[in-house]
Amino acid sequence: MTMSSGIIEVDLLSRDVNSETHPEAVRFREVLESVAEEYQCRLTHFEVREGTVSFSFDSDGLVTDILKILQAAPDGPAPGE
């Protein structure tokens, strides 16, 4: 997981998912858009390349919450990485 310029990148999908129109990518985008609606913000970036999903929102609070969740995950990076 990395974050640069407000974009979160997560190796989330299988490597053969290489398009935003792939069914797995579409389902994940729908989840992100639902979360954005709950936070009253917008999904501003969504890209999929070889299973890596890049996304961003126009809410710093939501991005911060997502980063906290990802960093707490068992296979997530150590804090400060």
KASULZI-V32025 format. One record per residue. N is the residue number from 1. RES is the residue in one letter. PHI is phi in whole degrees, -180 to 180 (none if undefined). PSI is psi as a letter, one per 30 degrees, with the letter a starting at -180 (NA if undefined). NEAR is the number of other C-alpha atoms within 10 Angstrom. Layout:
{{N:RES:PHI:PSI:NEAR} {N:RES:PHI:PSI:NEAR}}
//
This chain:
{{1:M:none:k:17} {2:T:-138:l:13} {3:M:-137:k:15} {4:S:-142:k:7} {5:S:55:h:6} {6:G:80:g:16} {7:I:-102:k:17} {8:I:-96:k:19} {9:E:-119:k:18} {10:V:-136:k:17} {11:D:-77:j:15} {12:L:-120:e:16} {13:L:-105:l:17} {14:S:-65:l:11} {15:R:-61:f:12} {16:D:-78:f:10} {17:V:-84:j:19} {18:N:-132:g:17} {19:S:-155:k:16} {20:E:-68:f:17} {21:T:-95:f:13} {22:H:-64:k:12} {23:P:-53:e:11} {24:E:-64:e:14} {25:A:-67:e:22} {26:V:-62:e:13} {27:R:-62:e:13} {28:F:-68:e:16} {29:R:-61:e:19} {30:E:-62:e:11} {31:V:-63:e:12} {32:L:-62:e:18} {33:E:-67:e:17} {34:S:-66:e:15} {35:V:-63:e:16} {36:A:-60:e:19} {37:E:-62:e:12} {38:E:-62:e:11} {39:Y:-89:g:13} {40:Q:55:h:11} {41:C:-140:a:16} {42:R:-124:k:17} {43:L:-77:j:17} {44:T:-101:f:13} {45:H:-150:k:13} {46:F:-151:k:18} {47:E:-146:k:17} {48:V:-130:k:22} {49:R:-142:j:15} {50:E:48:h:14} {51:G:86:f:19} {52:T:-90:k:19} {53:V:-102:k:24} {54:S:-113:k:19} {55:F:-153:l:20} {56:S:-152:l:22} {57:F:-125:l:22} {58:D:-92:g:15} {59:S:-130:j:16} {60:D:-62:e:12} {61:G:-64:e:11} {62:L:-68:e:18} {63:V:-60:e:18} {64:T:-62:e:12} {65:D:-63:e:11} {66:I:-64:e:13} {67:L:-62:e:18} {68:K:-62:e:13} {69:I:-64:e:11} {70:L:-66:e:16} {71:Q:-71:f:17} {72:A:-83:f:13} {73:A:-64:k:11} {74:P:-54:e:8} {75:D:-103:g:9} {76:G:-78:l:15} {77:P:-72:l:13} {78:A:-68:k:11} {79:P:-53:k:9} {80:G:92:f:5} {81:E:-85:NA:9}}
//
